[in-house]
């Protein structure tokens, strides 16, 4: 099974975290899936992902004290594998895990995903639970010297036959549930382990091997970032997407910083392997957090900038909003066909230049030669930005004039053979199809 053949283009979908944090329920997942099927599926969005702590009965009940309750009321089977909380996911009460919820999502023509933490539950190791189908026990799998700095649930997994057997049993179970997407956390980067001793490196390979053995096409997404550029070879080999940033939220400085990150990773965007700019915190977010439900804090210009950069760069597009509360403006951002076309396997994104005040990107369709150019104003005031035709085409121009269609407004502009100069709003973008 070739991972590059079932994730040819950047994965697109919805993830529960930005709105629900640790508290999402089965009914809420279904409602968002239904919205996606009705309004977003035709634009390429297909993954419905249940994020962190779906196995916790008491998740969110002590949110002021803990995001992740230490040694909380978590559900686990006899083989040391977390199971969905039946209070939040009633269809799992019969022991079938996420099978019924995944089937519901599949019947809508969509795909189903879950979040997991790297490692094996600490409670499984302490109880010496058996690894299914083997003579190994969880205490033989667990590496107590490998922990997560922000979540108390897991020990790392040793790079041994016992460790691989545990991951094999885990992925076998997920495959039997019908899981199509796994977001694995605490594996792309660690603020505790800053060198080659980090067990996330070998655990990434172990997860990949387990997915290969399962014979199910499961996208593997690695979090959190920032990913290590010197590990690009490993991410490309063993994962389908990996976070190039820590948690991304609706803050202008974080968005501005993404231009540097995309510049760093642009040469590693490949078929089946995608540097990930993180979720799109659009629309209504924050309900499960201390702040409560709120609107996206980005201005409309900043939201266009974010969506344009993600598409020009060819990042995965995972929506963080509560879909059932989507307004027309946000829906329009997510369904711009001309921008979404830049995610095609035939397209390549490239930064042409960047400074503190502006950035210029182009996206080329290598089959048709079609060019798309994006001018980004990174400054705090409106700014004139110049697009040089020779810079855009990479050669001396042989045309006397060019036509530019702006993909957000539909405005059509014309230029001579040398350059186009336009005024771009503060923190905003103008993105053109070039003819």
DAFEN-V873892 format. One record per pair of residues at least 12 apart in sequence whose ideal C-beta (glycine too) atoms are under 6 Angstrom apart, sorted by sequence separation. I is the first residue (numbers start at 1). J is the second residue. If there is no record, write none. Layout:
BEGIN
i->I j->J
i->I j->J
END
This chain:
BEGIN
i->143 j->155
i->350 j->362
i->125 j->138
i->142 j->155
i->143 j->156
i->187 j->200
i->361 j->374
i->401 j->414
i->402 j->415
i->58 j->72
i->83 j->97
i->84 j->98
i->124 j->138
i->125 j->139
i->282 j->296
i->349 j->363
i->373 j->387
i->33 j->48
i->58 j->73
i->143 j->158
i->227 j->242
i->281 j->296
i->360 j->375
i->401 j->416
i->56 j->72
i->57 j->73
i->141 j->157
i->245 j->261
i->347 j->363
i->348 j->364
i->125 j->142
i->187 j->204
i->222 j->239
i->227 j->244
i->244 j->261
i->359 j->376
i->400 j->417
i->14 j->32
i->56 j->74
i->120 j->138
i->225 j->243
i->226 j->244
i->347 j->365
i->399 j->417
i->55 j->74
i->220 j->239
i->224 j->243
i->225 j->244
i->226 j->245
i->258 j->277
i->346 j->365
i->358 j->377
i->373 j->392
i->55 j->75
i->220 j->240
i->221 j->241
i->222 j->242
i->223 j->243
i->225 j->245
i->346 j->366
i->358 j->378
i->397 j->417
i->29 j->50
i->120 j->141
i->141 j->162
i->219 j->240
i->225 j->246
i->244 j->265
i->342 j->363
i->346 j->367
i->357 j->378
i->14 j->36
i->120 j->142
i->140 j->162
i->141 j->163
i->224 j->246
i->357 j->379
i->406 j->430
i->407 j->431
i->141 j->166
i->136 j->162
i->307 j->333
i->406 j->432
i->55 j->82
i->358 j->385
i->57 j->85
i->311 j->339
i->404 j->432
i->405 j->433
i->56 j->85
i->136 j->165
i->314 j->343
i->22 j->52
i->54 j->84
i->57 j->87
i->125 j->155
i->208 j->238
i->248 j->278
i->303 j->333
i->362 j->392
i->404 j->434
i->22 j->53
i->134 j->165
i->244 j->275
i->250 j->281
i->311 j->342
i->388 j->419
i->12 j->44
i->13 j->45
i->240 j->272
i->249 j->281
i->402 j->434
i->403 j->435
i->12 j->45
i->13 j->46
i->122 j->155
i->205 j->238
i->241 j->274
i->243 j->276
i->245 j->278
i->277 j->310
i->386 j->419
i->387 j->420
i->13 j->47
i->14 j->48
i->15 j->49
i->16 j->50
i->17 j->51
i->117 j->151
i->131 j->165
i->188 j->222
i->204 j->238
i->242 j->276
i->16 j->51
i->119 j->154
i->120 j->155
i->131 j->166
i->187 j->222
i->188 j->223
i->229 j->264
i->241 j->276
i->243 j->278
i->285 j->320
i->314 j->349
i->386 j->421
i->11 j->47
i->15 j->51
i->23 j->59
i->117 j->153
i->119 j->155
i->182 j->218
i->189 j->225
i->232 j->268
i->313 j->349
i->22 j->59
i->23 j->60
i->117 j->154
i->119 j->156
i->120 j->157
i->132 j->169
i->188 j->225
i->189 j->226
i->236 j->273
i->284 j->321
i->312 j->349
i->384 j->421
i->22 j->60
i->119 j->157
i->131 j->169
i->148 j->186
i->181 j->219
i->182 j->220
i->183 j->221
i->184 j->222
i->185 j->223
i->277 j->315
i->283 j->321
i->284 j->322
i->167 j->206
i->171 j->210
i->175 j->214
i->188 j->227
i->276 j->315
i->279 j->318
i->280 j->319
i->281 j->320
i->282 j->321
i->352 j->391
i->384 j->423
i->385 j->424
i->167 j->207
i->171 j->211
i->183 j->223
i->276 j->316
i->280 j->320
i->80 j->121
i->175 j->216
i->279 j->320
i->284 j->325
i->382 j->423
i->383 j->424
i->149 j->191
i->164 j->206
i->168 j->210
i->172 j->214
i->274 j->316
i->149 j->192
i->156 j->199
i->159 j->202
i->167 j->210
i->171 j->214
i->283 j->326
i->382 j->425
i->80 j->124
i->382 j->426
i->76 j->121
i->168 j->213
i->269 j->314
i->381 j->426
i->120 j->166
i->157 j->203
i->250 j->296
i->380 j->426
i->250 j->297
i->283 j->330
i->377 j->424
i->250 j->298
i->282 j->330
i->80 j->129
i->312 j->361
i->375 j->424
i->255 j->306
i->262 j->313
i->312 j->363
i->377 j->428
i->79 j->132
i->146 j->199
i->376 j->429
i->188 j->242
i->188 j->243
i->374 j->429
i->375 j->430
i->48 j->105
i->374 j->431
i->80 j->138
i->373 j->432
i->372 j->433
i->373 j->434
i->48 j->110
i->312 j->374
i->25 j->88
i->26 j->89
i->52 j->115
i->371 j->434
i->46 j->110
i->47 j->111
i->48 j->112
i->49 j->113
i->50 j->114
i->51 j->115
i->46 j->111
i->114 j->179
i->47 j->113
i->118 j->184
i->308 j->374
i->112 j->180
i->113 j->181
i->115 j->183
i->116 j->184
i->117 j->185
i->118 j->186
i->339 j->407
i->111 j->180
i->117 j->186
i->118 j->187
i->338 j->407
i->37 j->108
i->305 j->376
i->33 j->105
i->37 j->110
i->271 j->345
i->26 j->101
i->33 j->108
i->102 j->177
i->241 j->316
i->102 j->178
i->33 j->110
i->99 j->177
i->98 j->177
i->97 j->177
i->70 j->152
i->118 j->200
i->68 j->151
i->118 j->203
i->266 j->351
i->263 j->351
i->81 j->170
i->81 j->173
i->259 j->354
i->259 j->359
i->304 j->408
i->308 j->429
i->256 j->378
i->305 j->428
i->308 j->431
i->301 j->425
i->305 j->429
i->302 j->427
i->304 j->429
i->301 j->427
i->301 j->428
i->49 j->181
i->47 j->181
i->11 j->219
i->1 j->212
i->6 j->217
i->7 j->219
i->60 j->288
i->7 j->240
i->3 j->240
i->18 j->279
i->8 j->271
i->18 j->281
i->10 j->274
i->15 j->279
i->7 j->272
i->23 j->288
i->19 j->285
i->4 j->271
i->18 j->285
i->21 j->288
i->4 j->272
i->19 j->287
i->20 j->288
i->21 j->289
i->3 j->272
i->35 j->323
i->35 j->324
i->32 j->323
i->43 j->335
i->31 j->324
i->43 j->340
i->18 j->320
i->15 j->318
i->19 j->322
i->10 j->314
i->11 j->316
i->12 j->317
i->13 j->318
i->14 j->319
i->10 j->316
i->10 j->343
i->9 j->343
i->9 j->345
i->8 j->345
END
